[in-house]
Amino acid sequence: MPELGFPKNASWLVFGAPKIGKTDFADQWPNNLLIELEYRGAKYTKRSKVAGPGDTAFPVNNLDDLRALGKMLLAVYNKGERPYETITIDTIDTVNSWAEREALKKLHLKDMGDGEYGKDWSEARDITLNIIKAFSILPTSLLILAHSKWAIVNDIAVGHTIDLPGKLSRFAQAAIENIVFITADKKGDRKMIFKPVDSIDAGSRNPLLAEIGECPYGYAELQKLFDARQQQ
């Protein structure tokens, strides 16, 4: 029987335009470790513990730092400690940029696209997906933040998708349980979309989110959906 309450230890891919409120949304989650990979992207966070370039305790400046942080957290949780309920990677775009540089170095190539039969794209894709997997195994909610881009079909913009290379975008979406698109209307009122409408690459394996489809912006609004269903 499916759980009626808020999904525990689920993975979420949250995407939208720059400055739409992705980091602020993550900051609203309980006991959050926000791994800041974009320079000063978490400057205005209020609640989260922030790890990143400016963190003297555990700076994260490259893929090796990020891998080391994942291993350290896994060791902590394996000892039975629960320092965080939520972990956020902000953003997966930066992870992929690092992965592309690492792939080029490994394959002794100058530019992405130089590899035979797409070997460079495949290598970078595997590196990025392995980072997602490493943090997905932790017993926490995992938020993966990403920028959006227009989906183009026959040179026509038809909707919104994650700003990652084609196959990586599809594989990342398949690996993550809930995909949330944050958008705003002309008045600036924001909402979150959980299912593929108007050519938006959103979706959810959670039956309630798939049924409801959207809600006003914010963690509290998301929580209300599950509270209301439990009370029925």
C-alpha positions as CSV (number, residue, x, y, z in Angstrom):
1,M,0.0,0.0,0.0
2,P,1.5,3.4,-1.0
3,E,2.5,5.9,1.7
4,L,0.0,8.7,2.2
5,G,2.4,11.0,4.0
6,F,5.3,13.2,2.7
7,P,7.7,10.9,0.8
8,K,10.7,10.0,2.9
9,N,14.2,10.0,1.5
10,A,13.0,10.7,-2.0
11,S,15.0,12.4,-4.8
12,W,13.8,15.6,-6.4
13,L,15.0,17.3,-9.5
14,V,14.0,21.0,-9.2
15,F,14.5,23.1,-12.3
16,G,13.5,26.6,-13.6
17,A,14.9,29.8,-14.9
18,P,17.8,31.6,-13.2
19,K,16.6,33.5,-10.0
20,I,13.1,31.9,-10.1
21,G,13.6,30.6,-6.5
22,K,15.2,27.2,-6.7
23,T,17.8,27.8,-4.0
24,D,15.2,29.6,-1.9
25,F,12.9,26.6,-2.2
26,A,15.7,24.2,-1.1
27,D,16.4,26.5,1.9
28,Q,12.9,25.9,3.1
29,W,13.4,22.2,3.6
30,P,14.1,20.8,7.1
31,N,17.7,20.5,8.3
32,N,19.2,21.0,4.9
33,L,22.8,20.8,3.8
34,L,23.1,23.0,0.7
35,I,26.1,22.1,-1.4
36,E,26.7,25.4,-3.2
37,L,28.5,24.9,-6.5
38,E,27.7,28.2,-8.1
39,Y,29.6,31.2,-6.8
40,R,27.6,33.0,-4.1
41,G,24.5,31.2,-5.3
42,A,23.5,30.6,-1.6
43,K,24.4,34.1,-0.4
44,Y,20.8,34.8,0.9
45,T,20.0,31.4,2.4
46,K,18.7,31.7,6.0
47,R,18.2,28.1,7.3
48,S,20.5,25.8,5.5
49,K,24.0,24.7,6.4
50,V,26.1,25.7,3.3
51,A,29.1,23.7,2.0
52,G,30.9,25.0,-1.0
53,P,33.8,27.2,-2.2
54,G,33.5,29.4,0.9
55,D,33.2,26.6,3.5
56,T,36.5,26.4,5.4
57,A,35.5,23.2,7.1
58,F,34.7,21.3,3.9
59,P,35.3,23.4,0.7
60,V,33.8,22.0,-2.5
61,N,35.7,23.4,-5.5
62,N,35.7,20.4,-7.9
63,L,34.5,16.9,-8.5
64,D,37.1,15.3,-6.1
65,D,35.9,17.6,-3.3
66,L,32.3,16.6,-4.0
67,R,33.1,12.9,-4.1
68,A,35.0,13.2,-0.8
69,L,32.0,15.0,0.8
70,G,29.7,12.2,-0.4
71,K,32.0,9.5,1.1
72,M,32.3,11.4,4.4
73,L,28.5,11.8,4.7
74,L,28.0,8.1,3.9
75,A,30.4,7.1,6.6
76,V,28.6,9.4,9.1
77,Y,25.2,7.9,8.3
78,N,26.6,4.4,8.4
79,K,27.6,5.0,12.0
80,G,23.9,5.8,12.8
81,E,24.3,9.5,12.9
82,R,21.7,11.7,11.2
83,P,23.1,15.2,10.8
84,Y,20.8,16.3,7.9
85,E,17.3,15.5,6.8
86,T,17.9,17.1,3.4
87,I,20.8,17.4,1.0
88,T,20.8,19.8,-1.9
89,I,23.2,19.9,-4.9
90,D,23.1,23.4,-6.4
91,T,23.4,23.0,-9.4
92,I,23.8,19.8,-11.4
93,D,24.7,22.1,-14.3
94,T,28.0,22.8,-12.6
95,V,28.6,19.1,-11.8
96,N,28.2,18.3,-15.5
97,S,30.6,21.1,-16.5
98,W,33.2,19.7,-14.1
99,A,32.4,16.2,-15.5
100,E,33.0,17.4,-19.1
101,R,36.4,18.8,-18.1
102,E,37.4,15.6,-16.3
103,A,36.3,13.5,-19.4
104,L,38.4,15.7,-21.7
105,K,41.4,15.3,-19.5
106,K,41.0,11.6,-19.2
107,L,40.5,11.0,-22.9
108,H,43.3,13.6,-23.9
109,L,40.8,15.7,-25.9
110,K,40.6,19.4,-26.4
111,D,36.8,20.0,-26.9
112,M,33.6,18.1,-26.2
113,G,32.6,16.5,-29.5
114,D,36.1,15.5,-30.4
115,G,35.7,11.9,-29.1
116,E,35.0,9.1,-31.5
117,Y,31.4,7.7,-31.4
118,G,30.5,10.2,-28.6
119,K,32.9,8.6,-26.1
120,D,33.5,12.0,-24.5
121,W,29.8,12.7,-24.0
122,S,29.3,9.2,-22.6
123,E,32.2,9.5,-20.2
124,A,31.0,12.9,-18.9
125,R,27.4,11.5,-18.6
126,D,28.6,8.6,-16.5
127,I,30.6,10.9,-14.2
128,T,27.6,13.1,-13.6
129,L,25.2,10.2,-13.0
130,N,27.6,8.6,-10.6
131,I,27.6,11.7,-8.5
132,I,23.8,11.6,-8.4
133,K,23.9,8.0,-7.4
134,A,26.4,8.6,-4.7
135,F,24.2,11.1,-2.9
136,S,20.9,9.2,-3.7
137,I,22.0,6.3,-1.4
138,L,22.1,8.6,1.6
139,P,19.0,8.3,3.9
140,T,17.9,11.9,3.3
141,S,15.7,13.8,0.9
142,L,17.9,14.7,-2.0
143,L,17.3,17.9,-4.0
144,I,19.1,18.3,-7.4
145,L,18.8,21.9,-8.7
146,A,19.1,22.6,-12.4
147,H,18.5,25.5,-14.8
148,S,15.9,25.2,-17.5
149,K,16.2,25.8,-21.2
150,W,13.7,25.9,-24.1
151,A,13.0,22.5,-25.7
152,I,13.5,23.0,-29.5
153,V,11.7,20.9,-32.1
154,N,12.3,21.8,-35.8
155,D,13.8,25.1,-34.7
156,I,10.7,26.0,-32.7
157,A,10.7,26.5,-28.9
158,V,7.9,24.2,-27.6
159,G,8.5,23.9,-23.9
160,H,10.9,23.7,-21.0
161,T,13.5,21.0,-20.2
162,I,16.6,20.6,-18.0
163,D,19.7,22.5,-19.3
164,L,21.8,19.4,-19.7
165,P,23.0,17.5,-22.8
166,G,20.3,15.3,-24.4
167,K,21.0,11.8,-23.2
168,L,22.2,13.0,-19.8
169,S,19.0,15.0,-19.3
170,R,16.9,11.9,-20.0
171,F,19.0,9.6,-17.9
172,A,19.0,12.0,-15.0
173,Q,15.3,12.4,-15.1
174,A,14.9,8.6,-15.1
175,A,17.2,8.3,-12.1
176,I,15.2,10.8,-9.9
177,E,11.8,10.2,-8.5
178,N,10.2,13.6,-8.7
179,I,10.8,16.3,-11.2
180,V,9.5,19.8,-10.3
181,F,9.4,22.8,-12.6
182,I,9.2,26.2,-10.9
183,T,7.5,28.9,-13.0
184,A,6.0,32.4,-12.5
185,D,3.2,34.2,-14.2
186,K,3.3,37.8,-15.4
187,K,2.4,39.1,-11.9
188,G,5.4,37.2,-10.5
189,D,3.2,34.6,-8.7
190,R,5.1,31.3,-8.6
191,K,3.9,27.7,-8.8
192,M,5.4,24.2,-9.0
193,I,4.5,21.8,-11.7
194,F,4.8,18.0,-11.2
195,K,3.5,16.5,-14.4
196,P,4.3,16.9,-18.1
197,V,1.9,19.6,-19.4
198,D,2.6,22.2,-22.2
199,S,5.7,20.4,-23.2
200,I,7.3,20.8,-19.7
201,D,9.7,18.0,-18.7
202,A,8.1,17.5,-15.2
203,G,6.8,14.3,-13.7
204,S,6.6,12.2,-10.5
205,R,6.5,8.6,-9.5
206,N,4.5,9.7,-6.4
207,P,0.9,9.0,-7.1
208,L,-0.4,12.1,-5.3
209,L,1.9,14.5,-7.1
210,A,1.1,12.9,-10.4
211,E,-2.6,13.3,-9.7
212,I,-2.5,16.9,-8.4
213,G,-0.1,18.1,-11.0
214,E,0.8,21.5,-9.5
215,C,0.6,23.6,-6.4
216,P,1.7,27.1,-5.3
217,Y,5.4,27.7,-4.7
218,G,7.1,26.6,-1.5
219,Y,7.9,23.7,0.7
220,A,5.0,24.5,3.0
221,E,2.6,24.3,0.1
222,L,4.1,20.9,-0.9
223,Q,3.6,19.7,2.6
224,K,0.0,20.8,2.6
225,L,-0.8,18.5,-0.3
226,F,0.2,15.4,1.7
227,D,-1.4,16.7,5.0
228,A,-4.7,17.2,3.2
229,R,-4.6,13.7,1.6
230,Q,-3.9,12.1,5.0
231,Q,-6.9,13.8,6.5
232,Q,-9.3,12.5,3.9
